[in-house]
Amino acid sequence: MDVNKINNVILNQLNCIDGLNSLKLQNHIYGCFLIMEDIAQEVISLSDLQITYPNKSDTQFNLDECFGNIGLKYGFIMDERLCLDTFSPEYKNTWLECFKAIDLLHDISAVDTIEDNIIELLTNSIPPRYAFFINALDTGSLNDDWVAKVLQLIEPDNTVFKEGNKEQEPEIERKENIIEKQDLHKAQIIAASNEKMIKSHTNNKRNGAHKTRRNYLNVDLKNSNNTTQSKRKIIMTRRNKK
C-alpha cells in the first residue's frame, strides 16, 4: 500500500472544496477508517469488494456499488444528505485497492500507519472552522457547537439557524419556538453520531487503533437518493466495546 498515493488523492479531492462538500468527504474518510480496521481485524469478510458480517449473511455492503454511501453507514454522521456524490475515479480506485490490500495482510499496524498519515494530512489541510473529522476523533461524535455547524451546512436556508428571524410573532414566543426547533435538530444529529472513538487524539499523538465495534443495522442505501425530503431520516448505529 502506497501511503503517499493515498494522501495525494485525498489532497486532490480536498482541493477547491469547503463547507458541506468538505464535511461529506471527511465523513467518508472516517467511514473508510472503520472499514480498514474491521477488515484488518477480520471483524468482517471481504469478497469481490462485498462486505459480509459473520453470522449475518443477509447483511452485506458492496464497496464498489455503494462507495459514495460509505459515510452514511460508517461515518460519524449518518444523515443521507452527507452522501459523497462527487469524487474522482482515482479517489475511489485508490480506496478500493487499499481495502483489497488490507484484506491480504490483515495487519492492523499497517492500517495505523495509513490512518496516522491521513490524520496529519487532514489536520494540516483543513481550515479549523471545517475540522469535523479531527473533532470527532476523540469520541466518535461531535459536541453541541460542532453539531450546530453541521446543521448550518445541511440546512443553510432554515430560518431556525439564522439570526434576525423576521417572522411576525411575539418575541418571547418566537425565541421559544426557535430554541425548541434547534434542540430537536441537534438531538437528531447527535443520535446519528457514533459514540466511540477511532483513535485517541491528544496533544497531536495517536495511540493505537480503536477498540470498539458497532451493531450494524440492515440499512437499504441503494434507494436513499430517491427518498423525499419529507421522509428523510437520520440513520443511527451503535458500537459495542470489545
C-alpha positions as a Markdown table, in Angstrom:
| # | Residue | x | y | z |
|---|---|---|---|---|
| 1 | Met | 0.0 | 0.0 | 0.0 |
| 2 | Asp | 1.4 | 3.3 | -1.1 |
| 3 | Val | 0.6 | 5.8 | 1.7 |
| 4 | Asn | 1.8 | 8.7 | -0.3 |
| 5 | Lys | -0.6 | 7.8 | -3.1 |
| 6 | Ile | -3.5 | 7.7 | -0.7 |
| 7 | Asn | -2.5 | 11.1 | 0.7 |
| 8 | Asn | -2.2 | 12.6 | -2.7 |
| 9 | Val | -5.6 | 11.5 | -3.9 |
| 10 | Ile | -7.2 | 12.8 | -0.7 |
| 11 | Leu | -5.4 | 16.1 | -1.0 |
| 12 | Asn | -6.6 | 16.4 | -4.7 |
| 13 | Gln | -10.1 | 15.6 | -3.5 |
| 14 | Leu | -9.9 | 18.3 | -0.8 |
| 15 | Asn | -8.7 | 21.0 | -3.3 |
| 16 | Cys | -11.3 | 23.6 | -4.2 |
| 17 | Ile | -14.0 | 22.3 | -1.7 |
| 18 | Asp | -15.1 | 23.6 | 1.6 |
| 19 | Gly | -18.3 | 23.7 | 3.7 |
| 20 | Leu | -20.8 | 20.9 | 3.1 |
| 21 | Asn | -18.6 | 19.1 | 0.5 |
| 22 | Ser | -15.7 | 19.1 | 2.9 |
| 23 | Leu | -17.9 | 17.6 | 5.6 |
| 24 | Lys | -19.1 | 14.9 | 3.2 |
| 25 | Leu | -15.5 | 14.0 | 2.4 |
| 26 | Gln | -14.4 | 13.9 | 6.0 |
| 27 | Asn | -17.4 | 11.8 | 7.0 |
| 28 | His | -16.5 | 9.4 | 4.1 |
| 29 | Ile | -12.8 | 9.1 | 5.1 |
| 30 | Tyr | -13.9 | 8.4 | 8.7 |
| 31 | Gly | -16.0 | 5.5 | 7.3 |
| 32 | Cys | -13.1 | 4.2 | 5.3 |
| 33 | Phe | -11.0 | 4.1 | 8.5 |
| 34 | Leu | -13.6 | 1.9 | 10.2 |
| 35 | Ile | -13.8 | -0.4 | 7.2 |
| 36 | Met | -10.0 | -0.8 | 7.1 |
| 37 | Glu | -9.8 | -1.6 | 10.8 |
| 38 | Asp | -12.7 | -4.2 | 10.6 |
| 39 | Ile | -11.1 | -5.9 | 7.6 |
| 40 | Ala | -7.6 | -6.0 | 9.2 |
| 41 | Gln | -9.1 | -7.5 | 12.4 |
| 42 | Glu | -11.4 | -9.9 | 10.5 |
| 43 | Val | -14.5 | -8.4 | 12.1 |
| 44 | Ile | -15.9 | -8.5 | 8.5 |
| 45 | Ser | -15.0 | -10.6 | 5.5 |
| 46 | Leu | -14.4 | -9.2 | 2.0 |
| 47 | Ser | -15.0 | -11.0 | -1.3 |
| 48 | Asp | -15.2 | -9.2 | -4.6 |
| 49 | Leu | -15.5 | -5.9 | -2.7 |
| 50 | Gln | -18.6 | -7.2 | -0.9 |
| 51 | Ile | -18.5 | -6.9 | 2.9 |
| 52 | Thr | -20.2 | -9.7 | 4.8 |
| 53 | Tyr | -20.7 | -9.8 | 8.5 |
| 54 | Pro | -20.2 | -13.1 | 10.4 |
| 55 | Asn | -23.5 | -14.9 | 11.2 |
| 56 | Lys | -25.3 | -12.2 | 9.2 |
| 57 | Ser | -25.2 | -13.4 | 5.7 |
| 58 | Asp | -28.2 | -11.1 | 4.8 |
| 59 | Thr | -26.3 | -8.0 | 5.9 |
| 60 | Gln | -23.9 | -7.0 | 3.2 |
| 61 | Phe | -22.4 | -3.9 | 1.7 |
| 62 | Asn | -20.8 | -3.6 | -1.7 |
| 63 | Leu | -17.9 | -1.2 | -1.5 |
| 64 | Asp | -17.9 | -0.6 | -5.3 |
| 65 | Glu | -21.6 | -0.1 | -5.9 |
| 66 | Cys | -22.2 | 1.9 | -2.7 |
| 67 | Phe | -18.8 | 3.7 | -2.5 |
| 68 | Gly | -20.4 | 7.1 | -2.1 |
| 69 | Asn | -22.5 | 5.8 | 0.8 |
| 70 | Ile | -19.6 | 4.6 | 3.0 |
| 71 | Gly | -20.0 | 7.7 | 5.2 |
| 72 | Leu | -23.7 | 7.1 | 5.6 |
| 73 | Lys | -23.1 | 3.6 | 7.1 |
| 74 | Tyr | -19.8 | 4.0 | 8.8 |
| 75 | Gly | -19.2 | 7.7 | 9.3 |
| 76 | Phe | -19.5 | 9.9 | 12.4 |
| 77 | Ile | -22.8 | 11.4 | 10.9 |
| 78 | Met | -25.3 | 9.1 | 9.2 |
| 79 | Asp | -27.5 | 11.7 | 7.6 |
| 80 | Glu | -28.2 | 10.7 | 4.0 |
| 81 | Arg | -27.7 | 14.3 | 2.9 |
| 82 | Leu | -24.0 | 13.6 | 3.5 |
| 83 | Cys | -23.7 | 11.1 | 0.7 |
| 84 | Leu | -20.4 | 11.7 | -1.1 |
| 85 | Asp | -21.9 | 12.4 | -4.5 |
| 86 | Thr | -18.8 | 13.9 | -6.2 |
| 87 | Phe | -15.4 | 12.2 | -6.2 |
| 88 | Ser | -12.7 | 11.4 | -8.7 |
| 89 | Pro | -12.2 | 7.9 | -10.2 |
| 90 | Glu | -8.7 | 7.9 | -8.7 |
| 91 | Tyr | -10.0 | 8.6 | -5.2 |
| 92 | Lys | -12.4 | 5.7 | -5.5 |
| 93 | Asn | -10.0 | 3.3 | -7.1 |
| 94 | Thr | -7.3 | 4.1 | -4.5 |
| 95 | Trp | -9.6 | 3.3 | -1.6 |
| 96 | Leu | -10.8 | 0.1 | -3.2 |
| 97 | Glu | -7.2 | -1.0 | -3.8 |
| 98 | Cys | -6.4 | -0.2 | -0.2 |
| 99 | Phe | -9.3 | -2.4 | 1.1 |
| 100 | Lys | -8.1 | -5.3 | -1.1 |
| 101 | Ala | -4.5 | -4.9 | 0.2 |
| 102 | Ile | -5.6 | -4.9 | 3.8 |
| 103 | Asp | -7.7 | -8.0 | 3.2 |
| 104 | Leu | -4.5 | -9.8 | 2.1 |
| 105 | Leu | -2.4 | -8.5 | 5.0 |
| 106 | His | -4.8 | -8.5 | 8.0 |
| 107 | Asp | -2.2 | -6.2 | 9.7 |
| 108 | Ile | -3.7 | -3.6 | 12.0 |
| 109 | Ser | -0.3 | -1.8 | 12.3 |
| 110 | Ala | -0.4 | -1.2 | 8.5 |
| 111 | Val | -3.8 | 0.4 | 9.0 |
| 112 | Asp | -2.4 | 2.5 | 11.8 |
| 113 | Thr | 0.3 | 3.9 | 9.5 |
| 114 | Ile | -2.2 | 4.8 | 6.9 |
| 115 | Glu | -4.5 | 6.5 | 9.4 |
| 116 | Asp | -1.8 | 8.4 | 11.2 |
| 117 | Asn | -0.6 | 9.9 | 7.8 |
| 118 | Ile | -4.2 | 10.8 | 6.8 |
| 119 | Ile | -4.9 | 12.4 | 10.2 |
| 120 | Glu | -1.8 | 14.5 | 9.9 |
| 121 | Leu | -2.8 | 15.5 | 6.3 |
| 122 | Leu | -6.3 | 16.5 | 7.4 |
| 123 | Thr | -5.0 | 18.4 | 10.4 |
| 124 | Asn | -2.7 | 20.4 | 8.2 |
| 125 | Ser | -5.0 | 20.9 | 5.2 |
| 126 | Ile | -8.5 | 21.6 | 6.5 |
| 127 | Pro | -9.3 | 25.0 | 7.9 |
| 128 | Pro | -10.1 | 24.9 | 11.7 |
| 129 | Arg | -13.7 | 26.0 | 11.1 |
| 130 | Tyr | -14.3 | 22.9 | 9.0 |
| 131 | Ala | -12.3 | 20.4 | 11.1 |
| 132 | Phe | -15.2 | 18.0 | 11.7 |
| 133 | Phe | -13.1 | 14.8 | 11.3 |
| 134 | Ile | -10.5 | 15.9 | 13.8 |
| 135 | Asn | -13.1 | 17.0 | 16.3 |
| 136 | Ala | -14.9 | 13.6 | 16.0 |
| 137 | Leu | -11.7 | 11.5 | 16.7 |
| 138 | Asp | -11.7 | 11.6 | 20.5 |
| 139 | Thr | -15.2 | 10.3 | 21.0 |
| 140 | Gly | -16.6 | 9.4 | 17.5 |
| 141 | Ser | -19.2 | 12.1 | 17.8 |
| 142 | Leu | -19.4 | 15.9 | 17.7 |
| 143 | Asn | -20.2 | 18.3 | 20.6 |
| 144 | Asp | -23.0 | 20.8 | 20.5 |
| 145 | Asp | -21.0 | 23.5 | 18.9 |
| 146 | Trp | -19.9 | 21.2 | 16.0 |
| 147 | Val | -23.4 | 19.8 | 15.7 |
| 148 | Ala | -24.7 | 23.3 | 15.2 |
| 149 | Lys | -22.1 | 23.8 | 12.4 |
| 150 | Val | -23.3 | 20.6 | 10.7 |
| 151 | Leu | -26.9 | 21.8 | 10.8 |
| 152 | Gln | -25.9 | 25.2 | 9.3 |
| 153 | Leu | -24.3 | 23.4 | 6.4 |
| 154 | Ile | -27.0 | 20.8 | 5.9 |
| 155 | Glu | -29.9 | 23.3 | 6.2 |
| 156 | Pro | -28.5 | 26.7 | 5.2 |
| 157 | Asp | -31.9 | 28.1 | 4.3 |
| 158 | Asn | -33.5 | 27.1 | 7.6 |
| 159 | Thr | -34.6 | 30.3 | 9.4 |
| 160 | Val | -34.1 | 28.4 | 12.7 |
| 161 | Phe | -30.4 | 28.8 | 12.3 |
| 162 | Lys | -30.3 | 32.4 | 11.1 |
| 163 | Glu | -30.1 | 35.5 | 13.2 |
| 164 | Gly | -32.7 | 38.1 | 12.8 |
| 165 | Asn | -35.7 | 35.9 | 12.0 |
| 166 | Lys | -38.4 | 38.3 | 10.9 |
| 167 | Glu | -41.4 | 36.1 | 11.5 |
| 168 | Gln | -44.4 | 38.1 | 12.8 |
| 169 | Glu | -44.9 | 36.7 | 16.2 |
| 170 | Pro | -44.3 | 37.8 | 19.8 |
| 171 | Glu | -40.6 | 38.0 | 20.6 |
| 172 | Ile | -40.7 | 35.6 | 23.5 |
| 173 | Glu | -42.8 | 33.0 | 21.6 |
| 174 | Arg | -40.5 | 33.3 | 18.6 |
| 175 | Lys | -37.4 | 32.6 | 20.7 |
| 176 | Glu | -39.0 | 29.7 | 22.4 |
| 177 | Asn | -40.0 | 28.2 | 19.0 |
| 178 | Ile | -36.5 | 28.6 | 17.7 |
| 179 | Ile | -34.9 | 27.1 | 20.7 |
| 180 | Glu | -37.3 | 24.1 | 20.6 |
| 181 | Lys | -36.6 | 23.5 | 16.9 |
| 182 | Gln | -32.8 | 23.8 | 17.4 |
| 183 | Asp | -32.9 | 21.3 | 20.2 |
| 184 | Leu | -34.9 | 18.9 | 18.0 |
| 185 | His | -32.4 | 19.1 | 15.1 |
| 186 | Lys | -29.4 | 18.8 | 17.4 |
| 187 | Ala | -30.9 | 15.7 | 19.0 |
| 188 | Gln | -31.3 | 14.1 | 15.6 |
| 189 | Ile | -27.7 | 14.8 | 14.6 |
| 190 | Ile | -26.3 | 13.7 | 17.9 |
| 191 | Ala | -28.4 | 10.5 | 17.8 |
| 192 | Ala | -26.9 | 9.8 | 14.4 |
| 193 | Ser | -23.3 | 10.2 | 15.6 |
| 194 | Asn | -21.1 | 7.3 | 16.7 |
| 195 | Glu | -20.5 | 7.2 | 20.5 |
| 196 | Lys | -16.9 | 5.7 | 20.4 |
| 197 | Met | -13.6 | 6.8 | 19.1 |
| 198 | Ile | -11.5 | 5.6 | 16.2 |
| 199 | Lys | -8.3 | 6.7 | 17.8 |
| 200 | Ser | -7.3 | 8.8 | 20.8 |
| 201 | His | -6.1 | 12.2 | 19.6 |
| 202 | Thr | -4.4 | 14.0 | 22.4 |
| 203 | Asn | -1.6 | 16.5 | 22.0 |
| 204 | Asn | -1.2 | 15.5 | 18.4 |
| 205 | Lys | -0.3 | 11.9 | 19.4 |
| 206 | Arg | -2.3 | 9.0 | 18.1 |
| 207 | Asn | -2.2 | 6.0 | 20.4 |
| 208 | Gly | -3.4 | 2.9 | 18.5 |
| 209 | Ala | -6.5 | 1.7 | 16.8 |
| 210 | His | -9.9 | 2.0 | 18.3 |
| 211 | Lys | -11.3 | -0.9 | 20.3 |
| 212 | Thr | -15.0 | -0.6 | 19.7 |
| 213 | Arg | -17.3 | -2.3 | 17.3 |
| 214 | Arg | -20.8 | -1.4 | 16.1 |
| 215 | Asn | -24.1 | -3.1 | 15.8 |
| 216 | Tyr | -24.8 | -2.8 | 12.1 |
| 217 | Leu | -28.3 | -2.1 | 11.1 |
| 218 | Asn | -29.7 | -3.6 | 7.9 |
| 219 | Val | -30.0 | -0.3 | 6.0 |
| 220 | Asp | -31.1 | -0.1 | 2.4 |
| 221 | Leu | -28.8 | 2.5 | 1.0 |
| 222 | Lys | -29.3 | 1.9 | -2.7 |
| 223 | Asn | -32.6 | 3.7 | -2.7 |
| 224 | Ser | -31.5 | 6.5 | -0.3 |
| 225 | Asn | -31.2 | 9.1 | -3.2 |
| 226 | Asn | -34.9 | 8.6 | -4.0 |
| 227 | Thr | -36.1 | 9.5 | -0.6 |
| 228 | Thr | -38.3 | 12.5 | -0.5 |
| 229 | Gln | -37.3 | 15.5 | 1.7 |
| 230 | Ser | -40.3 | 14.9 | 4.0 |
| 231 | Lys | -39.3 | 11.3 | 4.6 |
| 232 | Arg | -35.6 | 11.9 | 5.3 |
| 233 | Lys | -34.4 | 10.3 | 8.5 |
| 234 | Ile | -31.2 | 10.3 | 10.3 |
| 235 | Ile | -29.7 | 6.8 | 10.4 |
| 236 | Met | -28.3 | 5.6 | 13.7 |
| 237 | Thr | -25.8 | 2.9 | 14.5 |
| 238 | Arg | -24.1 | 1.9 | 17.7 |
| 239 | Arg | -20.9 | 0.1 | 18.5 |
| 240 | Asn | -20.1 | -2.4 | 21.2 |
| 241 | Lys | -17.0 | -2.4 | 23.4 |
| 242 | Lys | -14.8 | -5.5 | 22.7 |
